Amino acid sequence: MGKKDSTEKQLEDYNDVFSDIVNALLFDGKEVVKPDELFNIKDRSQFKADDGTLHEQERDVFKLWKDKAGFRIAFFGFENQTKPDRDMPLRVISYDGASYKSQLLGNEGDVYSGDTGKRIPVITIVLYFGTSRWNNPVSLYDCFGTVPEELKRYVNDYRINLFEVSFMKDEEIGKFKSDFSIIADFFSCAGKNREYVPSAKAIKHTDAFLKLMAAATGDDNYVLARKDGGETNMCSILQGYREEGLKEGKLEGLKEGKLEGLKEGKLEGLKEGRIVTLYHDCNKSPEEIADIVKCPLEYVMRVIKNPLEDDDVTL
């Protein structure tokens, strides 16, 4: 997901969120995987390049699922994407292959499923947060050019489990129960070009939630949006985001002013900040501002008459 940073993975690393995502996507919302049945596993593996140097590859989130009796059932891995990647099937097969090799090497002890003496399956889920359709390979075969017909029977395919969060149906989003349900709803509105109505549902893991929002949208203002005290939900977060946006708009003006709302990953606060800047710092008339920011004159007049009160910002 752009820069690889552990803060981007914190929300999904909570067992209640991790199990919720697995259950919603793989088990139709039924609580098959329970939070207390998940265990963190080392998410880094090394491979040797042709020149003999060691390279490290890192999974975003990786966990082992055990049943109540302690028998190992499966490994689950998450990969987060904000941009399409035409080589994603190759990346996933390398992650999964490293996990299977780890079983052979016994890096996690003798890895068998229960008392059957069988190895354990590895399942990778790719969560794509982009607001344009994936339209890229979802299987190993898609990555190839033309495969001669006589070779096809010998070339195994490998399909990835890709989920386009921004294009999930409402009934699919309704299967999530954790904090991830709020994130899925937010991105679904952006992907469908639909007005987002903030959820009043309380957010359990606030810091991790905001860091994932910032990483997935590419907008660090979400990290600054938290308000101390009181219950945290998307209503309070967007209010904090709006205030941060107004500050940025006032300070940056025409250079950094942002025009669009959810459609382009920016919210209304940044637009209001630019209106205030155009009026106070650039001496533009309300009519001129309405034309510049493509807003109704009544909206511009309301923003000018009721700017954000903030003693730390000088107009």
C-alpha positions as CSV (number, residue, x, y, z in Angstrom):
1,M,0.0,0.0,0.0
2,G,2.5,2.6,-1.1
3,K,5.1,3.0,1.6
4,K,5.4,-0.1,3.7
5,D,4.9,0.9,7.3
6,S,3.7,-1.1,10.2
7,T,1.2,1.6,11.2
8,E,-0.8,0.8,8.0
9,K,-1.4,-2.7,9.2
10,Q,-2.4,-2.1,12.8
11,L,-6.2,-2.1,12.3
12,E,-6.3,-5.4,10.4
13,D,-3.8,-6.9,12.9
14,Y,-6.5,-6.8,15.6
15,N,-8.0,-10.2,15.9
16,D,-11.6,-8.9,16.0
17,V,-11.0,-7.0,12.7
18,F,-9.0,-9.7,11.0
19,S,-11.6,-12.4,11.8
20,D,-14.4,-10.1,10.7
21,I,-12.8,-9.5,7.3
22,V,-12.2,-13.2,6.8
23,N,-15.8,-14.1,7.8
24,A,-17.4,-11.4,5.7
25,L,-15.4,-12.2,2.6
26,L,-15.0,-16.0,2.7
27,F,-17.9,-17.2,4.9
28,D,-20.8,-15.0,3.9
29,G,-20.6,-13.1,7.2
30,K,-21.0,-16.2,9.4
31,E,-18.7,-16.3,12.5
32,V,-16.6,-19.2,11.4
33,V,-13.2,-17.8,12.4
34,K,-13.3,-16.5,16.0
35,P,-10.8,-13.8,17.3
36,D,-9.4,-16.0,20.0
37,E,-8.5,-18.7,17.4
38,L,-6.1,-16.5,15.6
39,F,-2.3,-16.3,16.3
40,N,0.3,-13.9,14.8
41,I,2.9,-15.5,12.6
42,K,6.2,-14.0,11.3
43,D,5.3,-12.1,8.2
44,R,8.8,-11.8,6.6
45,S,10.6,-14.3,4.4
46,Q,13.9,-14.2,2.6
47,F,15.0,-15.5,-0.8
48,K,18.4,-15.6,-2.5
49,A,18.8,-13.7,-5.8
50,D,20.9,-15.0,-8.6
51,D,23.8,-12.8,-7.4
52,G,23.8,-14.5,-4.1
53,T,22.3,-11.6,-2.1
54,L,19.5,-12.1,0.3
55,H,16.2,-10.2,-0.2
56,E,13.3,-9.9,2.2
57,Q,9.7,-9.9,1.3
58,E,7.0,-8.9,3.8
59,R,3.4,-9.7,4.1
60,D,1.0,-7.0,5.3
61,V,-0.7,-9.2,7.9
62,F,-0.4,-13.0,8.4
63,K,-2.1,-15.2,11.0
64,L,-2.6,-18.9,11.9
65,W,-6.1,-20.2,12.5
66,K,-6.4,-22.9,15.2
67,D,-9.6,-24.6,16.3
68,K,-10.6,-24.9,20.0
69,A,-8.7,-28.2,20.3
70,G,-5.5,-26.4,19.2
71,F,-5.4,-28.1,15.8
72,R,-4.0,-25.9,13.0
73,I,-6.5,-25.3,10.2
74,A,-5.1,-22.6,7.8
75,F,-2.8,-19.6,7.4
76,F,-4.4,-16.3,6.4
77,G,-2.6,-13.4,4.8
78,F,-3.8,-9.9,3.9
79,E,-2.2,-7.7,1.2
80,N,-3.4,-4.1,0.9
81,Q,-3.4,-2.3,-2.4
82,T,-4.3,1.3,-3.3
83,K,-3.2,1.0,-6.9
84,P,-3.6,-1.8,-9.4
85,D,-0.6,-4.1,-9.8
86,R,-0.3,-6.2,-13.0
87,D,2.1,-8.5,-11.2
88,M,-0.1,-9.1,-8.2
89,P,-0.6,-12.8,-9.0
90,L,3.2,-13.3,-9.1
91,R,3.6,-11.5,-5.8
92,V,0.9,-13.6,-4.1
93,I,2.3,-16.9,-5.4
94,S,5.7,-15.9,-4.0
95,Y,4.2,-15.1,-0.6
96,D,2.2,-18.3,-0.5
97,G,5.2,-20.3,-1.8
98,A,7.4,-18.9,1.0
99,S,4.8,-19.9,3.5
100,Y,4.7,-23.4,2.2
101,K,8.5,-23.6,2.2
102,S,8.4,-22.4,5.8
103,Q,6.2,-25.4,6.6
104,L,8.8,-27.7,5.0
105,L,11.7,-26.1,6.9
106,G,9.7,-26.4,10.1
107,N,10.2,-22.7,10.9
108,E,6.9,-22.8,12.9
109,G,7.5,-26.2,14.4
110,D,6.1,-29.4,12.7
111,V,3.3,-27.7,10.8
112,Y,0.5,-30.2,10.3
113,S,-3.3,-30.0,10.4
114,G,-4.6,-31.7,13.5
115,D,-3.5,-35.3,13.7
116,T,-4.0,-36.0,10.0
117,G,-0.3,-35.6,9.1
118,K,-1.4,-33.2,6.3
119,R,0.1,-29.8,5.6
120,I,-1.9,-26.6,6.1
121,P,-3.4,-24.4,3.3
122,V,-2.3,-20.8,2.9
123,I,-5.0,-18.3,1.8
124,T,-4.1,-14.8,0.8
125,I,-6.7,-12.0,0.6
126,V,-5.9,-8.9,-1.5
127,L,-7.9,-5.8,-0.3
128,Y,-7.9,-3.2,-3.1
129,F,-8.9,0.3,-1.9
130,G,-8.6,2.1,-5.2
131,T,-11.6,4.0,-6.6
132,S,-11.0,2.8,-10.2
133,R,-11.7,-0.8,-11.2
134,W,-8.8,-3.2,-10.9
135,N,-8.7,-4.2,-14.6
136,N,-5.4,-6.0,-14.1
137,P,-4.4,-9.7,-13.9
138,V,-6.2,-11.8,-11.2
139,S,-4.5,-15.0,-12.1
140,L,-1.2,-16.3,-13.3
141,Y,-2.6,-17.0,-16.7
142,D,-3.6,-13.4,-17.0
143,C,0.0,-12.4,-16.5
144,F,1.2,-14.4,-19.5
145,G,1.3,-13.5,-23.2
146,T,0.2,-16.2,-25.6
147,V,0.7,-19.7,-24.2
148,P,1.0,-22.3,-27.0
149,E,-2.0,-24.6,-26.9
150,E,0.2,-27.7,-26.6
151,L,1.7,-26.2,-23.3
152,K,-1.5,-25.2,-21.6
153,R,-2.2,-28.6,-20.0
154,Y,1.2,-28.3,-18.3
155,V,1.0,-24.7,-17.1
156,N,-0.8,-24.5,-13.8
157,D,-2.9,-21.4,-13.1
158,Y,-2.9,-19.6,-9.8
159,R,-5.8,-17.3,-9.0
160,I,-5.7,-14.5,-6.4
161,N,-8.5,-13.7,-4.0
162,L,-9.1,-10.0,-4.9
163,F,-11.7,-7.9,-3.3
164,E,-12.4,-4.4,-4.6
165,V,-13.5,-2.6,-1.4
166,S,-14.7,0.5,-3.3
167,F,-17.0,-1.5,-5.5
168,M,-18.6,-3.9,-2.9
169,K,-22.4,-4.1,-2.9
170,D,-24.3,-2.7,0.1
171,E,-25.3,-6.2,1.1
172,E,-21.7,-7.3,1.1
173,I,-20.6,-4.4,3.2
174,G,-23.4,-5.2,5.6
175,K,-21.6,-8.5,6.5
176,F,-18.8,-6.6,8.2
177,K,-19.3,-6.0,11.9
178,S,-16.0,-4.5,13.1
179,D,-14.4,-1.1,12.5
180,F,-13.7,-2.3,8.9
181,S,-17.4,-2.0,8.1
182,I,-17.0,1.8,8.4
183,I,-14.0,1.9,6.1
184,A,-15.7,-0.3,3.6
185,D,-18.8,1.9,3.6
186,F,-16.6,5.0,3.1
187,F,-14.7,3.6,0.1
188,S,-17.8,2.1,-1.4
189,C,-19.4,5.6,-1.5
190,A,-16.2,7.0,-3.2
191,G,-16.1,4.2,-5.7
192,K,-19.8,4.5,-6.6
193,N,-19.5,8.4,-6.7
194,R,-22.2,8.5,-4.0
195,E,-22.5,11.0,-1.2
196,Y,-21.1,9.7,2.0
197,V,-23.3,9.8,5.0
198,P,-21.0,9.6,8.1
199,S,-21.7,6.6,10.4
200,A,-22.5,7.3,14.1
201,K,-21.2,3.8,14.9
202,A,-18.5,4.0,17.6
203,I,-14.9,3.2,16.4
204,K,-13.1,0.7,18.7
205,H,-9.5,1.0,17.5
206,T,-9.4,4.7,16.8
207,D,-5.6,5.3,16.2
208,A,-5.3,2.2,14.0
209,F,-8.5,3.2,12.1
210,L,-7.2,6.7,11.3
211,K,-3.8,5.4,10.2
212,L,-5.4,2.9,7.8
213,M,-7.7,5.7,6.5
214,A,-4.6,8.0,5.9
215,A,-2.7,5.2,4.2
216,A,-5.6,4.1,2.0
217,T,-6.6,7.6,0.9
218,G,-3.0,9.0,0.8
219,D,-4.2,11.9,3.0
220,D,-2.4,12.4,6.4
221,N,-5.0,14.8,7.6
222,Y,-7.0,11.8,8.8
223,V,-4.2,11.1,11.4
224,L,-4.7,14.7,12.7
225,A,-8.5,14.5,12.7
226,R,-8.8,12.8,16.1
227,K,-10.5,14.8,18.8
228,D,-9.7,14.1,22.5
229,G,-12.6,13.2,24.7
230,G,-16.0,11.8,23.8
231,E,-16.9,8.9,21.6
232,T,-15.1,8.7,18.2
233,N,-17.1,8.0,15.1
234,M,-17.0,9.1,11.5
235,C,-19.1,12.2,12.3
236,S,-16.4,13.5,14.8
237,I,-13.6,12.4,12.5
238,L,-14.9,14.3,9.5
239,Q,-15.4,17.3,11.7
240,G,-11.8,17.2,12.8
241,Y,-10.8,16.5,9.2
242,R,-12.8,19.6,8.0
243,E,-11.0,21.8,10.6
244,E,-7.6,20.5,9.5
245,G,-8.7,21.1,5.9
246,L,-9.7,24.6,6.6
247,K,-6.4,25.3,8.2
248,E,-4.6,23.9,5.2
249,G,-6.7,25.9,2.8
250,K,-6.2,29.1,4.7
251,L,-2.4,28.6,4.9
252,E,-1.8,27.4,1.4
253,G,-4.5,29.3,-0.5
254,L,-4.4,29.1,-4.2
255,K,-1.2,27.0,-4.2
256,E,-2.5,24.1,-2.2
257,G,-6.3,24.7,-2.1
258,K,-8.3,21.6,-2.9
259,L,-11.6,21.8,-4.8
260,E,-13.2,18.5,-4.6
261,G,-14.9,16.4,-1.9
262,L,-15.1,12.7,-1.6
263,K,-15.0,12.2,-5.3
264,E,-11.3,13.0,-5.5
265,G,-10.4,11.9,-2.0
266,K,-10.8,15.4,-0.4
267,L,-13.5,16.7,1.8
268,E,-15.6,19.8,1.9
269,G,-13.4,21.5,4.6
270,L,-10.5,22.0,2.1
271,K,-12.9,23.7,-0.4
272,E,-14.2,26.0,2.3
273,G,-10.6,26.8,3.3
274,R,-9.9,28.0,-0.2
275,I,-13.1,30.1,-0.3
276,V,-12.0,31.9,2.9
277,T,-8.5,32.4,1.4
278,L,-9.8,33.8,-1.9
279,Y,-12.0,36.2,-0.1
280,H,-9.7,37.5,2.6
281,D,-6.2,37.1,1.1
282,C,-7.0,37.6,-2.6
283,N,-9.8,40.1,-2.4
284,K,-12.0,38.2,-4.7
285,S,-15.7,39.0,-4.7
286,P,-18.2,36.3,-3.7
287,E,-19.4,36.1,-7.3
288,E,-15.8,35.5,-8.6
289,I,-15.2,32.9,-5.9
290,A,-18.4,31.1,-6.8
291,D,-17.2,30.9,-10.4
292,I,-13.6,29.7,-9.4
293,V,-14.7,27.0,-7.0
294,K,-17.8,26.0,-9.0
295,C,-20.2,26.4,-6.1
296,P,-23.5,28.2,-5.7
297,L,-23.2,31.8,-4.6
298,E,-25.4,31.1,-1.5
299,Y,-22.9,28.5,-0.4
300,V,-19.9,30.9,-0.8
301,M,-21.8,33.6,1.2
302,R,-22.5,31.2,4.0
303,V,-18.9,30.1,4.2
304,I,-17.6,33.7,4.2
305,K,-20.1,34.8,6.9
306,N,-19.3,31.7,9.1
307,P,-15.6,30.8,8.8
308,L,-14.1,28.3,11.2
309,E,-13.1,30.0,14.4
310,D,-9.5,29.1,15.2
311,D,-7.1,31.4,17.0
312,D,-4.1,29.6,15.7
313,V,-4.9,30.5,12.0
314,T,-4.3,34.0,10.7
315,L,-6.3,35.1,7.7
